[in-house]
Amino acid sequence: MAVRVWSWIPAISRTGAGDAMTVNCTCGGVTLTLARKPDFIHECNCTLCTAVAARWAYYSPEQVSISGATSGAARTDKPTASAEVHSCRDCGTTTHFVLTEAAIAQHGNTMMGVNIWLADLGDLAGVEVRYPDGLAWSGQGEWDYVREATVL
């Protein structure tokens, strides 16, 4: 079963798309256990995604277990931030994002993102990487892509 959570994010699979995965920050202080391989990966060119050096895989919050201390920050350059990006408190590696209270109030706690750059490339074999044009996205509706998708 797949659930469409945001109009600009394709549906998130709630069933298996492969084996569970574990990813860690650089120092190993934060571990994220993922219920499955991602359905796809977004490598966005927006200022937030490039600043935090993240490639996002999307999950339902119940599909991710997080251990270790993180600190979160939401962008302040937008009227209403939708994501709070978390990083390891020790090494500063971006690990994941969760929805802000404002986004949860509007959409429910329906998704989160994991920085899949932290995964072993071999664990992602066969996963499609998409390249959304976040820089040009207005924040409403679908977005365009800056190039064709690739498969790892």
C-alpha positions as a LaTeX table, in Angstrom:
\begin{tabular}{lrrr}
\hline
Residue & $x$ (\AA) & $y$ (\AA) & $z$ (\AA) \\
\hline
Met1 & 0.00 & 0.00 & 0.00 \\
Ala2 & 1.28 & 3.47 & $-0.86$ \\
Val3 & 0.20 & 6.74 & 0.69 \\
Arg4 & 0.46 & 10.08 & $-1.09$ \\
Val5 & 1.39 & 12.60 & 1.57 \\
Trp6 & 2.22 & 15.79 & $-0.30$ \\
Ser7 & 1.26 & 16.66 & $-3.85$ \\
Trp8 & 4.91 & 17.15 & $-4.81$ \\
Ile9 & 6.20 & 13.91 & $-3.25$ \\
Pro10 & 5.14 & 10.66 & $-4.92$ \\
Ala11 & 3.39 & 8.14 & $-2.69$ \\
Ile12 & 5.42 & 6.57 & 0.12 \\
Ser13 & 5.34 & 2.80 & 0.25 \\
Arg14 & 4.24 & 1.38 & 3.59 \\
Thr15 & 5.16 & $-2.14$ & 2.58 \\
Gly16 & 8.55 & $-3.67$ & 1.92 \\
Ala17 & 10.70 & $-2.42$ & $-0.91$ \\
Gly18 & 13.63 & $-4.50$ & 0.24 \\
Asp19 & 15.51 & $-5.30$ & 3.39 \\
Ala20 & 15.89 & $-3.05$ & 6.40 \\
Met21 & 18.85 & $-0.68$ & 6.34 \\
Thr22 & 20.95 & 1.07 & 8.98 \\
Val23 & 22.72 & 4.38 & 8.42 \\
Asn24 & 25.00 & 6.31 & 10.76 \\
Cys25 & 26.39 & 9.81 & 11.02 \\
Thr26 & 30.12 & 10.30 & 10.48 \\
Cys27 & 31.11 & 9.71 & 14.13 \\
Gly28 & 28.61 & 6.88 & 14.67 \\
Gly29 & 26.79 & 8.74 & 17.45 \\
Val30 & 23.46 & 8.73 & 15.60 \\
Thr31 & 21.99 & 5.61 & 14.05 \\
Leu32 & 18.84 & 5.46 & 11.91 \\
Thr33 & 17.28 & 2.07 & 11.26 \\
Leu34 & 15.08 & 2.11 & 8.17 \\
Ala35 & 12.33 & $-0.47$ & 7.65 \\
Arg36 & 13.18 & $-0.83$ & 3.98 \\
Lys37 & 15.23 & 0.36 & 1.04 \\
Pro38 & 13.89 & 3.71 & $-0.25$ \\
Asp39 & 11.39 & 3.77 & $-3.12$ \\
Phe40 & 13.38 & 6.63 & $-4.70$ \\
Ile41 & 15.83 & 9.37 & $-3.70$ \\
His42 & 15.57 & 13.12 & $-4.22$ \\
Glu43 & 18.70 & 15.15 & $-4.84$ \\
Cys44 & 17.22 & 18.64 & $-4.68$ \\
Asn45 & 19.06 & 21.80 & $-5.76$ \\
Cys46 & 17.30 & 24.19 & $-3.34$ \\
Thr47 & 19.30 & 26.29 & $-0.91$ \\
Leu48 & 18.31 & 24.18 & 2.10 \\
Cys49 & 19.14 & 20.78 & 0.62 \\
Thr50 & 22.46 & 21.94 & $-0.80$ \\
Ala51 & 23.41 & 23.77 & 2.43 \\
Val52 & 22.83 & 20.66 & 4.55 \\
Ala53 & 24.41 & 18.35 & 1.94 \\
Ala54 & 21.44 & 15.99 & 1.86 \\
Arg55 & 19.96 & 13.53 & $-0.58$ \\
Trp56 & 16.52 & 12.62 & 0.78 \\
Ala57 & 14.77 & 9.28 & 1.01 \\
Tyr58 & 11.20 & 9.58 & 2.31 \\
Tyr59 & 9.59 & 7.37 & 4.93 \\
Ser60 & 6.59 & 7.30 & 7.21 \\
Pro61 & 7.81 & 8.18 & 10.73 \\
Glu62 & 6.93 & 4.70 & 12.02 \\
Gln63 & 9.37 & 3.21 & 9.47 \\
Val64 & 12.42 & 4.90 & 11.01 \\
Ser65 & 14.01 & 4.32 & 14.40 \\
Ile66 & 16.54 & 6.92 & 15.59 \\
Ser67 & 19.07 & 6.54 & 18.38 \\
Gly68 & 21.59 & 9.14 & 19.49 \\
Ala69 & 21.46 & 12.86 & 20.19 \\
Thr70 & 20.51 & 15.25 & 17.40 \\
Ser71 & 19.71 & 18.93 & 17.24 \\
Gly72 & 17.11 & 20.34 & 14.90 \\
Ala73 & 16.74 & 23.61 & 13.05 \\
Ala74 & 14.05 & 24.93 & 10.73 \\
Arg75 & 14.75 & 27.45 & 8.00 \\
Thr76 & 13.96 & 31.05 & 8.83 \\
Asp77 & 13.98 & 32.46 & 5.30 \\
Lys78 & 10.42 & 31.27 & 4.57 \\
Pro79 & 7.15 & 32.45 & 6.14 \\
Thr80 & 6.35 & 28.94 & 7.36 \\
Ala81 & 8.97 & 26.21 & 7.52 \\
Ser82 & 7.75 & 22.69 & 6.75 \\
Ala83 & 10.84 & 20.73 & 7.76 \\
Glu84 & 13.10 & 20.67 & 10.80 \\
Val85 & 16.51 & 19.34 & 9.75 \\
His86 & 18.38 & 17.27 & 12.34 \\
Ser87 & 22.12 & 16.80 & 12.70 \\
Cys88 & 24.36 & 14.83 & 15.04 \\
Arg89 & 25.22 & 16.95 & 18.08 \\
Asp90 & 28.81 & 15.69 & 18.05 \\
Cys91 & 29.95 & 15.64 & 14.40 \\
Gly92 & 27.31 & 17.88 & 12.78 \\
Thr93 & 26.36 & 15.41 & 10.05 \\
Thr94 & 22.84 & 15.98 & 8.68 \\
Thr95 & 20.90 & 12.83 & 9.49 \\
His96 & 17.20 & 13.43 & 8.81 \\
Phe97 & 14.31 & 15.84 & 8.81 \\
Val98 & 10.93 & 15.76 & 10.50 \\
Leu99 & 7.88 & 17.89 & 9.78 \\
Thr100 & 7.41 & 21.07 & 11.78 \\
Glu101 & 4.39 & 21.50 & 14.04 \\
Ala102 & 2.84 & 23.80 & 11.39 \\
Ala103 & 3.25 & 21.15 & 8.68 \\
Ile104 & 1.87 & 18.42 & 10.95 \\
Ala105 & $-1.16$ & 20.59 & 11.74 \\
Gln106 & $-1.82$ & 21.02 & 8.01 \\
His107 & $-0.92$ & 17.55 & 6.65 \\
Gly108 & $-0.60$ & 15.21 & 9.63 \\
Asn109 & 2.63 & 13.53 & 10.71 \\
Thr110 & 2.81 & 11.65 & 7.43 \\
Met111 & 6.46 & 11.72 & 6.39 \\
Met112 & 10.07 & 12.34 & 7.23 \\
Gly113 & 13.27 & 12.35 & 5.24 \\
Val114 & 16.52 & 10.48 & 5.82 \\
Asn115 & 19.82 & 11.77 & 4.43 \\
Ile116 & 20.54 & 8.74 & 2.30 \\
Trp117 & 24.07 & 9.97 & 1.51 \\
Leu118 & 24.81 & 8.17 & 4.80 \\
Ala119 & 23.96 & 4.76 & 3.31 \\
Asp120 & 26.37 & 2.38 & 1.65 \\
Leu121 & 25.98 & 2.82 & $-2.11$ \\
Gly122 & 25.73 & $-0.96$ & $-2.58$ \\
Asp123 & 22.64 & $-1.04$ & $-0.36$ \\
Leu124 & 20.91 & 1.35 & $-2.79$ \\
Ala125 & 21.48 & $-0.63$ & $-5.99$ \\
Gly126 & 18.46 & $-0.29$ & $-8.27$ \\
Val127 & 17.01 & 2.78 & $-6.54$ \\
Glu128 & 16.04 & 5.71 & $-8.76$ \\
Val129 & 17.56 & 9.14 & $-8.04$ \\
Arg130 & 15.40 & 12.11 & $-9.05$ \\
Tyr131 & 16.60 & 15.69 & $-9.38$ \\
Pro132 & 13.83 & 18.15 & $-8.44$ \\
Asp133 & 14.31 & 21.82 & $-9.24$ \\
Gly134 & 13.73 & 23.12 & $-5.73$ \\
Leu135 & 15.37 & 26.44 & $-6.58$ \\
Ala136 & 12.60 & 27.27 & $-9.04$ \\
Trp137 & 9.75 & 25.70 & $-7.06$ \\
Ser138 & 7.16 & 28.20 & $-5.79$ \\
Gly139 & 6.13 & 26.03 & $-2.85$ \\
Gln140 & 2.83 & 25.16 & $-4.51$ \\
Gly141 & 1.94 & 22.27 & $-6.81$ \\
Glu142 & 4.24 & 19.94 & $-8.70$ \\
Trp143 & 7.85 & 20.72 & $-9.37$ \\
Asp144 & 10.00 & 20.32 & $-12.42$ \\
Tyr145 & 13.17 & 18.28 & $-12.61$ \\
Val146 & 16.54 & 19.65 & $-13.66$ \\
Arg147 & 17.57 & 16.44 & $-15.42$ \\
Glu148 & 16.48 & 12.89 & $-16.13$ \\
Ala149 & 16.42 & 10.44 & $-13.25$ \\
Thr150 & 19.25 & 7.93 & $-12.86$ \\
Val151 & 19.33 & 4.49 & $-11.27$ \\
Leu152 & 22.03 & 3.52 & $-8.81$ \\
\hline
\end{tabular}
